[in-house]
Amino acid sequence: MSPSAASHHRSHSLLLLQKLLNLRDKASPLTLILDNLEQPAHPVLNEFMTRAKISKAKIIFIALSTLKKPPLADVFIRGRHKSLQQLASEIIPHVTPSPSSPNQKNILLFDTIHPLLSIPSHLPSFLQSIIPPLTTSCLLVYHTDIPLLPQSNPYTPTPLSVLTHLSTSILTLTPLSHVLATKAAENKSLPAPVFGLHSSREGVLLSLRSPSSPQGVVITMELRRKSGRVVQEKFVLFPSPPTTTAQHRQQTKGIGGVILLSDHPAFSTETTEEEGEGIQATFNLGLTEKQRRDREGVVLPYFDAQTEVGGGGGRILYDMGREDDFDEEEDEI
Amino acid sequence: MSTTTPHLLEPYLSLPRETSLIVLSSILGASTNWLLARYIHSYLKTPSVEGEPEVAVLLASFLRDYPFFQQTLSKLSLDLDSEARKGRFAFVDGLTGLFLPSQRSGGRLQDGDDLRAVQRQIGDALAGLDAGRKRRVVLVLDQPDFLVASTSAGGGEGAGIAVRDVILDLREKVHSCVVTVSADDPLVHPPVAPTPLETNHSWFVLSLLHEADMLCALRLLDTGTAKDVSGVVRITSSRDGETEDREYLYKVGGHGGAKVFERGQ
């Protein structure tokens, strides 16, 4: 891809993710975040909440497994022990546009969707009732490593397939350190490393993470545009570290940085620059100007044979030496 | 063999943050009893700070009875009876009497009766500990995954959800919570055609792990058995990078002592 097309693609993809994260232009009413134990969704949820705070959207946090209200949330609704209808009736007053602020943007965050999945066929109507169009974006977190409970009707689709069908964008999360380790193993044609739950050792539930390993979340985004086109891209989200100086936090406003995965140094496929003399040797392998001119001037042998193309190729050219004897009868060509 | 707190574990045994959840996972050859005893010992020995309410421990065990804990903690020179008299410790026996006829109301077993009885018992004990003097209570649940296997709540299929709800309700009333669960392979990785027990157990354990702030996973040595090492403890914290993830080896001795050391020592 030519440099300008590559940079255009990069800025286009980054713009899409920024629009999604900043909830601009109603980019995605229903976003599904697929996380697992190795990479929980907290950094991404915090990122959404930080950006929503900056753009003055109302943050409604529906807690099904959290006990404490997150500091950035405006409204905290406890979702346990409530049926879908009760929960919907509690949420709707917060999301309906009030006459005083008709353009108020809302963002609904579910910290986990699992307790509501007992009857997956009720999900679409529930979600539709709590997401009025044009103002509200909803984020659902689905843990991919929690197994499915047996459903009453085995012929209905699984909750995950219902959710992926309904959502307008799907973010799949993996830790950056795992992706880099897999890439390093791939470069050396070694088998991919296994982490945490999937490693075959009994009793291992989470992988160890060293403090020196890169902190970042790899987001595989599948965005379904209004036109129906699907855009798939991989990004790396660097959460803003809590140890940055206050001034730095002011400048970045606490937002994390986003780059394309293909821009990450370990993944870039650009060829390295001209290295010049790559071989370290004690003798000089270069050419002086005179040597270069002489080399240009060398006439390669059998040059004449190459000038005639086609049937004449393969003609024998014989230059007589001093001691050679040309016998006219025998040596005729 | 030391019977005091292992030096390497000290940073992890201090009083946790409010509303935090610590999960200790065990497998068949590596049980959490020694670690749990040291947690309880550390909480009860927390020096009281001026102006802050003192720490109390409510222990609810579903697989082991009171004499067992009494014995284990007396080896760490902690007398549970005297702590209970001082109002800093209470024990709820979640196993004996759970399925006896006297628990059932009106002779007819209702769905989830046993869970409600357990919740009521623990709630009462909690009120007793906390009454008046406003203590910070740490709730220690020893193997509530047994409840997942044994309860009839949710028609047997929703057992994992029911027990998890009970734990969340209880966590709202206490300062923080420590839970031990079994993490054996068949229980955490359900096979292709899982039984309801396997599905419910893995649902419960993995949901708990998603909520946990810290996980201490115990397992056997990867390379087999050794005379001076009982197993490996892997301590991982929730992914905000605050505390480091570490892995240590441990050896549990015969008289209740435990030694924790790093690899290569």
Interface residues (C-beta under 8 A of the other chain):
Chain A: L37 Q39 P40 H42 P43 S65 T66 L67 K68 R80 H81 T112 H114 P115 S118 H143 D145 I146 P147 L148 L149 P150 P175 L197 R201 E202 G203 V204 L205 L206 S207 L208 R209 S210 P211 Q215 P241
Chain B: E18 T19 S25 S26 I27 A30 E157 G158 G160 I161 D165 L168 D169 R171 E172 A183 D184 D185 V188 H189 P190 P194 P196 T199 N200 S202 W203 L206 S207 L209 H210 E211 L215 A217 L218 R219 L220 D222 R234 T236 S238 R239 D240 G241 E244 D245 R246 E247
